Amino acid sequence: MILAQPSAEQAADIIAINHLAAAYADAICRGEIDEAVLVYADDGVLRSPTTDDAVGREAIADVIRTATAGMDFVFQTVHLGLVRIDGDRAWARFPITEWGRRGDKCVQFLGLYDDEATRTDDGWRFASRYLAPRTLGRPTGLNGRVLDLSILQDSPLSG
């Protein structure tokens, strides 16, 4: 799908929404679930075909914690997405790749987030995210040592 060329104002909004998706993936990679759910509006919804709808940040955090319980790591890469702006509402689609490991079991997940975003007093937030799976498999090559990310604490991007 090719979207119309955005105006300068829409381009700023598109960057902000892409930033939300990247902030979510970054927090998930670091295991910071409470931080990850801040990209949702207070009454935001996470939907997927494998879980009941989670409404609100606390419920969304519970679903993510359940899905990632016992994982040595989860590494989510969000790819460039498409964003369409209409005033204070927006729609986006972001392909993702996710790798994880629980003990000696590795997993690779490919999917898409189909998102609706809303402009709030705190900026853009996801009103709804639908996680559409494409494939789930067991890759080889994720059997290396998991390194501690505490080194990132000195980064200018760390709080």
Secondary structure, DSSP 8 states (H G I E B T S, - for coil): -------HHHHHHHHHHHHHHHHHHHHHHTT-HHHHGGGEEEEEEEEETTEEEEESHHHHHHHHHHHHTT-SEEEEEE---EEEEETTEEEEEEEEEEEEEETTEEEEEEEEEEEEEEEETTEEEEEEEEEEEEEEE--SS--S-----GGGGGSTT--
